[in-house]
Structure formats: C-alpha cells, structure tokens
Amino acid sequence: MTVDILRGVLGWCAVINMGLLLWWFLLFAFAHDWVYRMHSKWFKIPVETFSAIQYAAMGFFKICIFLFNIVPYLALRIVG
C-alpha cells in the first residue's frame, strides 16, 4: 500500500465519520424526543442522563475521528 492510497483512505474515512457525526447530531437535535422514547423502551433512564450519555458519546467519537483519521492524514500530508 502506497502513501497516496493510505492518505486517500484516511481522508475518506474522516469525511465519512464526520458525516456520521453530523447525522447523529442532527438526529439528536431535531428528533430528541423520538430517539429518547425509542431507547427508553429498552433502558429505564431519565432524559437528563440520556442526553448526557449522548453528548459524551458524540464527544468521544469526535476525539476518535481526530485521533485516528485526521491526525494521521495530516502527518502523511506533511511527510509525503
């Protein structure tokens, strides 16, 4: 695998993951009650706890995108 291919893979992974994060945020922002009702059928948690878990998970996912996709992509851009 060449550096150019790896750079392309990391770039597209970052774009796809950011799209998923945006979709998650939009669903959480505009359909919060529906998502909560759906999940509260399976898990008995208060709405405040549900929102905190979602917010923390989105933050963790964003950190992972930066750590595993964007930073290696930028490093390969600098080196190559």
N, C-alpha and C positions, 0 to 999 in steps of 0.2 A: 504494500500500500504506500503510495507516494504521499508527500506532504500536502500536495494540492488536493488530493482526494480526501485526506483526513481533515483538511481545512474546510472543504465543502461540506463534509458530513457534519462537522461540529457547527458550522454556520446554519445549516438547515435544521439541525436538532434544536438549536437555540430559537430559531424562528417558530418552529412547531410548538416547542414548550411554552414560549411566550404567548402564542395563540391560545393554548390550553389554559394558561393562567388568566388571560383576558376573558375567555369564555366562562371560567369558574367565577371570576369576579362579577361579571355581568349577571350571571345566574343568581349569585348570592345577593347582589344589589337590587335586582328588579323582581326576583321571584323568591325572596327570602321566606315568606310565609308558606309557600307551597313546598319548598325544599325542607323546611322545618317540620311541616305536617307529615311529609313522606318519611323522614328519618325518625320522628317521634313515635311512629308505629312500631319501630324495631327497638329503639333505645329510649328509655324514660329519663330525659334530661331537660332541665329548664332552658328556655330560649336564650338566656344570657350566657349560659355555659356553651350551648350550641354555637352561638355567634363567636365566642372567644376561641373555641376549638377551630372553627373555620378560618378565622383571622390568623391564628398561629400557624395553621397548616399552609395557608397561602404564603405567609412569610417564609416558612421553611422551604417550600417549593421554589420560591423566588431565589433564595440563597443558593439552593442546589443548582438552579439554572446558571447562575453566575459562576459558581464554583466549578461545575463540571462541563459547561458548554462555552460560556463567553470568555472566561479567563484562558482556557487552553487555546481557543480560537485566536484571541489576541496575541498570545505568546507565539503561536505559529505564524501569524502575520508579521510579527516583529522579526522573528528568526529567518523566515523564508522570504 
